[in-house]
Amino acid sequence: MGRTDISVISRRKAAWKGRLARVAVAMLLLAPYASSQQAPEQIDLYLYPEDDGLNFRKLSALAATSVVFTSTLVHGYINWWEGNYQPFGFYDPVERGGWFEEPAILGMDKIGHLYGSYLAYTVQKAILEWGGYSPGTARTLSASFAFGIGMLIELGDGFSDYSFDWRDLLMDAAGIFFGVAREEYPSLAHFNLKWSYVPDSWSMRVTKHYPSNIFWLTADVGAMVRHDDGGPSLIQPAIGFSLTDDAMHREFVFGIDFNLNSLLKSGNRELEVIRKTIDVLHIPAPGIKISGAYAPEYRAFVVD
């Protein structure tokens, strides 16, 4: 087989991978609208109740989600795109290292997209429900807003040296899908994604120093094995993913997590927004860091 034939086959394989990726993204995007086990719910955007008075709570909720949306894009401009204009380009996985092998990142960016979209979906949905929108409307709007943020970030990256990467969009969609699935399937509600971060030199540019970030997966094992209605457990196991301080090796953290759902859950709408927002952040707790490149390190309070 000649070099030309090999080149043609490689291009065909790349084209099929691209098609499959687009199908996967489309399926994940449709999940928030098709996964509900109940009858389809009409999207309710009305800001005026029956007495024709302006519903300030709904209006405030939309304004708050707009702030989340806009501030995320402003953060992206300041940290990634300002002074970094390039002709629009696509990410080259061969040149840069594929999904999880790019030097000094090693998959943290992809996990960050997964968590970031989950965070955006969860917080915005909590705000919209506080505003009085039905769960179905809040789910649809927050899923759309969260993916809209991801899409605009990728378009911005496309005009910088970061480049547009469909893999980032796939991870964005996966994070939204996880948020929706937790609400639809009780068994998944025992799992959660969380994040801890300590600024490097007091900088909030979270993507400039990946070792300062830890992305966590928690599991309420106690609630899973009790088979009763005893509610969530206060303490639950957690596994975190990060990089060593030199950003040369992946690092896993095994520890515990404090499940604030066991303490803060209430019927108060204001407290519910606070609870759901805090619930995606990891409170410092004991853990052990293992990288394979260095000796295991125990910490009484793991923060980064």
C-alpha positions in Angstrom: 0.0 0.0 0.0 1.5 3.3 -1.1 1.7 6.5 0.9 -1.1 8.1 -1.0 -3.5 5.2 -0.1 -2.5 5.5 3.6 -3.1 9.2 3.5 -6.6 8.7 2.0 -7.4 6.1 4.6 -6.2 8.4 7.4 -8.4 11.3 6.1 -11.4 9.0 5.9 -10.9 7.8 9.4 -10.6 11.4 10.6 -13.8 12.3 8.7 -15.7 9.5 10.3 -14.4 10.4 13.8 -15.6 13.9 13.2 -19.1 12.7 12.1 -19.4 10.4 15.1 -18.3 13.3 17.4 -21.0 15.6 16.0 -23.6 12.9 16.5 -22.5 12.4 20.1 -22.6 16.1 20.8 -26.1 16.4 19.2 -27.4 13.4 21.3 -26.0 15.0 24.5 -27.5 18.3 23.7 -30.9 16.8 23.1 -30.8 14.9 26.4 -32.1 17.8 28.6 -35.2 18.0 26.4 -35.8 14.3 25.9 -34.7 12.7 29.1 -37.7 13.7 31.3 -39.8 10.7 32.4 -42.8 13.0 32.5 -44.9 14.5 29.8 -43.3 17.4 27.8 -43.7 20.6 29.7 -44.4 23.9 28.0 -41.6 26.5 28.4 -42.9 29.2 30.6 -41.1 32.5 30.1 -43.9 34.9 31.3 -42.8 37.7 33.5 -46.3 38.8 34.2 -48.7 36.8 36.5 -52.5 36.9 36.1 -52.8 40.3 37.7 -50.6 41.8 35.1 -48.0 42.9 37.6 -44.4 42.5 36.8 -42.9 39.4 38.3 -39.7 40.8 39.8 -38.5 37.4 41.1 -38.6 35.9 37.6 -37.0 39.0 36.1 -34.3 39.0 38.8 -33.6 35.3 38.1 -33.1 36.0 34.4 -30.9 39.0 35.2 -28.7 36.8 37.5 -28.3 34.1 34.9 -27.3 36.8 32.4 -24.7 38.0 34.8 -23.3 34.4 35.1 -23.3 34.2 31.3 -21.7 37.6 30.6 -19.1 37.4 33.4 -17.9 34.0 32.1 -17.3 35.5 28.7 -15.6 38.6 30.1 -13.3 36.3 32.1 -12.5 34.4 29.0 -11.6 37.6 27.1 -9.4 38.9 29.9 -7.6 35.6 30.5 -7.4 34.0 27.1 -8.2 36.2 24.1 -7.1 39.8 24.8 -4.1 40.5 22.6 -4.2 37.0 21.3 -6.0 37.3 17.9 -5.3 34.7 15.2 -7.1 33.7 12.0 -9.8 31.1 12.9 -8.3 27.7 13.3 -9.1 24.2 14.6 -7.2 22.3 17.3 -4.7 19.8 15.9 -4.7 16.8 18.3 -1.7 15.2 16.5 0.5 18.3 17.0 -0.6 19.1 20.6 -1.1 15.7 22.1 -4.7 14.6 21.7 -7.3 14.3 24.5 -5.2 13.9 27.6 -1.6 14.1 26.6 -0.9 17.8 26.0 2.2 18.8 28.0 1.6 20.7 31.2 -2.2 20.1 31.0 -2.6 16.3 30.8 -6.3 16.2 30.6 -7.1 19.0 33.1 -8.5 21.2 30.5 -11.0 18.5 29.3 -12.1 17.7 32.9 -12.4 21.5 33.5 -14.8 21.7 30.6 -16.9 18.8 32.0 -17.0 20.4 35.5 -17.5 24.0 34.2 -20.6 23.2 32.2 -22.0 21.1 35.1 -21.3 24.1 37.4 -23.0 26.6 35.0 -26.0 24.3 34.5 -26.5 23.6 38.2 -26.1 27.2 39.5 -28.3 28.7 36.7 -31.0 26.1 37.2 -31.0 26.8 41.0 -31.4 30.6 40.3 -34.2 30.0 37.8 -36.1 27.8 40.2 -35.7 30.4 42.9 -37.2 32.8 40.4 -40.3 30.7 40.2 -39.7 28.9 36.9 -40.9 25.3 36.8 -38.3 22.6 37.0 -38.8 21.8 33.3 -38.4 25.3 32.1 -35.4 25.9 34.4 -33.8 22.7 33.1 -34.2 23.7 29.5 -33.0 27.3 29.9 -30.0 26.4 32.1 -28.9 23.6 29.7 -29.2 26.0 26.8 -27.4 28.8 28.6 -24.6 26.5 29.8 -24.0 25.1 26.3 -24.2 28.5 24.8 -21.4 29.6 27.1 -19.3 26.7 26.0 -20.0 27.3 22.3 -19.0 31.0 22.6 -15.8 30.1 24.5 -14.8 27.7 21.7 -15.6 30.3 19.0 -13.4 32.8 20.9 -10.7 30.1 21.2 -11.0 29.6 17.4 -9.7 33.2 16.9 -6.8 32.7 19.2 -3.8 30.4 19.4 -5.9 28.0 21.6 -8.0 27.0 18.5 -11.5 25.6 18.2 -11.8 22.1 19.6 -14.9 20.0 19.2 -13.6 17.8 22.1 -14.1 20.7 24.5 -17.7 21.0 23.3 -18.2 17.2 23.8 -17.0 17.6 27.4 -19.3 20.6 27.9 -22.3 18.6 26.7 -21.3 15.7 28.9 -21.2 17.9 32.0 -24.7 19.2 31.2 -25.9 15.7 30.5 -24.6 14.6 33.9 -26.5 17.4 35.6 -29.7 16.5 33.9 -29.2 12.7 34.6 -28.7 13.3 38.3 -32.2 14.8 38.4 -33.9 12.2 36.3 -32.3 9.1 37.9 -32.2 8.9 41.7 -29.3 6.4 41.7 -27.1 9.0 40.0 -28.0 11.7 42.5 -25.7 10.0 45.0 -22.7 11.1 42.8 -21.6 14.7 42.5 -18.8 16.7 40.8 -17.0 19.3 42.9 -14.0 21.6 42.7 -11.4 23.1 44.9 -8.9 25.8 44.0 -6.2 27.8 45.8 -5.0 30.8 43.7 -1.3 30.8 42.7 0.2 34.1 43.8 -3.3 35.4 44.5 -4.3 35.1 40.8 -7.8 34.0 39.9 -6.7 32.9 36.4 -7.6 29.3 37.2 -6.3 27.9 33.9 -2.9 29.5 34.2 -1.8 27.1 37.0 -3.6 23.8 36.7 -1.9 22.2 39.8 -3.9 24.7 41.9 -7.1 23.0 40.8 -8.6 19.7 41.9 -11.7 18.2 40.3 -13.6 15.8 42.6 -16.0 13.0 42.1 -17.9 12.2 45.3 -20.2 9.3 46.2 -22.7 9.1 49.0 -22.0 5.4 49.7 -24.0 5.5 53.0 -27.2 6.5 51.3 -26.7 4.0 48.6 -26.3 1.0 50.9 -29.0 2.0 53.5 -32.0 1.4 51.3 -34.1 3.7 53.5 -35.1 7.3 53.6 -32.5 8.3 56.1 -31.3 11.2 53.9 -27.8 12.0 52.7 -24.7 11.1 54.7 -22.6 14.0 56.2 -19.2 12.3 55.3 -18.7 10.6 51.9 -15.6 9.3 50.0 -14.1 11.4 47.2 -11.5 11.0 44.5 -9.8 14.0 43.0 -7.9 14.7 39.8 -5.1 17.2 39.5 -1.4 17.7 38.5 1.8 17.7 40.5 3.2 21.1 41.4 5.6 20.9 38.4 2.7 20.1 36.1 4.6 17.1 34.7 2.5 14.3 36.1 -1.1 13.5 36.8 -2.1 13.4 40.5 -5.0 11.6 42.2 -6.3 12.5 45.6 -8.2 10.0 47.8 -10.0 11.6 50.7 -13.4 12.5 52.2 -15.9 15.1 51.4 -18.5 16.9 53.6 -22.0 16.5 52.1 -23.7 19.7 53.1 -27.0 18.3 51.7 -27.3 16.5 55.0 -27.3 19.8 56.9 -28.6 22.6 54.8 -31.5 21.2 52.8 -34.7 23.2 53.5 -37.8 24.4 51.9 -36.6 28.0 51.8 -35.9 29.1 48.2 -33.1 31.5 49.1 -31.3 28.8 51.2 -31.8 26.3 48.4 -29.8 28.5 45.9 -27.0 28.8 48.4 -27.0 25.1 49.2 -26.9 24.0 45.5 -24.1 26.5 44.8 -22.0 25.4 47.7 -22.7 21.8 46.9 -20.4 21.9 43.8 -17.4 23.1 45.9 -15.2 20.8 47.9 -14.6 21.9 51.5 -11.0 21.2 52.7 -10.8 17.7 54.3 -8.2 15.0 55.0 -6.8 13.1 52.0 -3.8 11.5 50.4 -2.2 12.6 47.1 -0.7 10.0 44.9 1.1 10.7 41.6 3.3 7.7 40.8 6.2 10.1 40.3 6.6 11.2 44.0 6.0 9.7 47.4 2.4 9.7 48.6 1.6 12.8 50.5 -1.0 12.9 53.3 -2.6 16.2 54.2 -5.0 17.0 57.0 -6.7 19.6 54.7 -6.5 19.1 51.0 -7.1 22.3 49.1 -4.8 22.0 46.1 
